[in-house]
Amino acid sequence: MTKHRLKEVLIAALFTAGTLGFSAAAVQATALDSILAVGESKNDAARNSQLKIDRLADETRDLLSDYKTVTKQVDGLKVYNTRLQRQIDNQVARIATIEENIDNSTVIARQMTPLVIRMLDGLETFVELDVPFEEKERLKRVQDLRSSLDRADVSVAEKFRAVLEAYNIELQYGRGIDTYRGSIDIDGNEREVDFLQVGRIALAYQTTDGALSGAWDNTTRSWVELPSGDYNSAIRKGIRIAKKQASFELLKMPIAAPEAN
C-alpha cells in the first residue's frame, strides 16, 4: 500500500516537473519570437527610412538641377532685357528726333520751294550765257523742271533732286568731248554741219562736205568762220575722236584767250 502511494507521488512529481519544463520552454520561445519580431520591425523601419532618404535625395538632386537651369535662364533673361532696354531707349530717342523733324518739315518745305526756283533761274541764265552747245535740249530741260514746280503729285524733295541732277548734267558737259549733227546759217544759207564740243573751252563746226569750218565766239555771241588750212583737219580729227573712231591726241583748236579783269 505504501509503495503504491509512493509510486503515485513520484509519477505526480515527474508530471509536474515535465509540465514546468514545458512551460519554461514555451515562455522562452515566446520571448524569442518577440525579440525577432522587434528586430524585423526595426529592419522594416530602417528600410522605410532608407527609402525615404533615397527619395528625398533624388528630389533634392532634381530640385538642384531645376534651380541651376532656372538660374541660367534668369541670367540669360537679364542680359536680354538689358540689351532690349538699350534698343528701346534708342528707338525712343529716334522717335523724338523724327517727331522733331516732322514738326520742322513744313518750315523746310516752305524754304526749299523758293530755293528750287532760284536754282532754276540761275541754271537758265547760265545756259543762255554759256557756249551754245545743244542749247535747245538744255533749255528744254530747264523748262520741264520749271513746269514740274506746279505739280502737286511731285514732292518738294523730288523737285530739289531733279534740279540737282540737272546741275550735275551741266557739270559733266565741261569734262568731255562730244559731237552731234545740226544745222547753221552760213552766209544766209542753212547748212548741215557736224558740231565738235570740247568741254566748255571750244565749240566748232564743220560742214558735212568738210569744206567749211567755224567756231563760236562767246564774246560776240556769234559764229566765226575759220581758215580752212589752219583748223579743218584738226576739227575733222576731233570729230573722229568724239565718235571713238580715232585715238586721243593733241588738237589745234580755236580757243579764246582769257582776258585780264
ChimeraX attribute file (.defattr): number of C-alpha atoms within 10 A of each C-alpha:
attribute: neighborCount
match mode: 1-to-1
recipient: residues
	/A:1	6
	/A:2	6
	/A:3	8
	/A:4	8
	/A:5	10
	/A:6	11
	/A:7	12
	/A:8	11
	/A:9	12
	/A:10	11
	/A:11	12
	/A:12	12
	/A:13	12
	/A:14	12
	/A:15	12
	/A:16	12
	/A:17	12
	/A:18	12
	/A:19	12
	/A:20	12
	/A:21	12
	/A:22	12
	/A:23	12
	/A:24	12
	/A:25	12
	/A:26	12
	/A:27	12
	/A:28	12
	/A:29	12
	/A:30	12
	/A:31	12
	/A:32	12
	/A:33	12
	/A:34	12
	/A:35	12
	/A:36	12
	/A:37	12
	/A:38	12
	/A:39	12
	/A:40	12
	/A:41	12
	/A:42	12
	/A:43	12
	/A:44	12
	/A:45	12
	/A:46	12
	/A:47	12
	/A:48	12
	/A:49	12
	/A:50	12
	/A:51	12
	/A:52	12
	/A:53	12
	/A:54	12
	/A:55	12
	/A:56	12
	/A:57	12
	/A:58	12
	/A:59	12
	/A:60	12
	/A:61	12
	/A:62	12
	/A:63	12
	/A:64	12
	/A:65	12
	/A:66	12
	/A:67	12
	/A:68	12
	/A:69	12
	/A:70	12
	/A:71	12
	/A:72	12
	/A:73	12
	/A:74	12
	/A:75	12
	/A:76	12
	/A:77	12
	/A:78	12
	/A:79	12
	/A:80	12
	/A:81	12
	/A:82	12
	/A:83	12
	/A:84	12
	/A:85	12
	/A:86	12
	/A:87	12
	/A:88	12
	/A:89	12
	/A:90	12
	/A:91	12
	/A:92	12
	/A:93	12
	/A:94	12
	/A:95	12
	/A:96	12
	/A:97	12
	/A:98	12
	/A:99	12
	/A:100	11
	/A:101	13
	/A:102	12
	/A:103	11
	/A:104	11
	/A:105	12
	/A:106	11
	/A:107	11
	/A:108	13
	/A:109	14
	/A:110	11
	/A:111	11
	/A:112	16
	/A:113	16
	/A:114	11
	/A:115	13
	/A:116	22
	/A:117	17
	/A:118	12
	/A:119	16
	/A:120	21
	/A:121	13
	/A:122	12
	/A:123	19
	/A:124	18
	/A:125	12
	/A:126	12
	/A:127	18
	/A:128	13
	/A:129	12
	/A:130	13
	/A:131	20
	/A:132	17
	/A:133	23
	/A:134	15
	/A:135	13
	/A:136	10
	/A:137	10
	/A:138	18
	/A:139	16
	/A:140	12
	/A:141	15
	/A:142	17
	/A:143	13
	/A:144	10
	/A:145	19
	/A:146	17
	/A:147	10
	/A:148	15
	/A:149	17
	/A:150	9
	/A:151	11
	/A:152	8
	/A:153	8
	/A:154	11
	/A:155	13
	/A:156	18
	/A:157	12
	/A:158	11
	/A:159	20
	/A:160	20
	/A:161	13
	/A:162	15
	/A:163	20
	/A:164	15
	/A:165	12
	/A:166	18
	/A:167	14
	/A:168	11
	/A:169	12
	/A:170	15
	/A:171	12
	/A:172	11
	/A:173	15
	/A:174	13
	/A:175	11
	/A:176	11
	/A:177	18
	/A:178	20
	/A:179	21
	/A:180	15
	/A:181	14
	/A:182	13
	/A:183	14
	/A:184	16
	/A:185	11
	/A:186	15
	/A:187	7
	/A:188	7
	/A:189	9
	/A:190	10
	/A:191	14
	/A:192	17
	/A:193	21
	/A:194	22
	/A:195	27
	/A:196	26
	/A:197	27
	/A:198	21
	/A:199	17
	/A:200	17
	/A:201	15
	/A:202	19
	/A:203	26
	/A:204	28
	/A:205	31
	/A:206	27
	/A:207	21
	/A:208	15
	/A:209	9
	/A:210	15
	/A:211	9
	/A:212	17
	/A:213	25
	/A:214	22
	/A:215	23
	/A:216	22
	/A:217	17
	/A:218	16
	/A:219	9
	/A:220	8
	/A:221	12
	/A:222	11
	/A:223	17
	/A:224	15
	/A:225	15
	/A:226	17
	/A:227	11
	/A:228	16
	/A:229	9
	/A:230	13
	/A:231	21
	/A:232	22
	/A:233	16
	/A:234	17
	/A:235	28
	/A:236	19
	/A:237	21
	/A:238	29
	/A:239	24
	/A:240	17
	/A:241	18
	/A:242	20
	/A:243	13
	/A:244	11
	/A:245	11
	/A:246	12
	/A:247	10
	/A:248	12
	/A:249	9
	/A:250	8
	/A:251	12
	/A:252	14
	/A:253	18
	/A:254	19
	/A:255	15
	/A:256	12
	/A:257	7
	/A:258	6
	/A:259	5
	/A:260	4
	/A:261	3
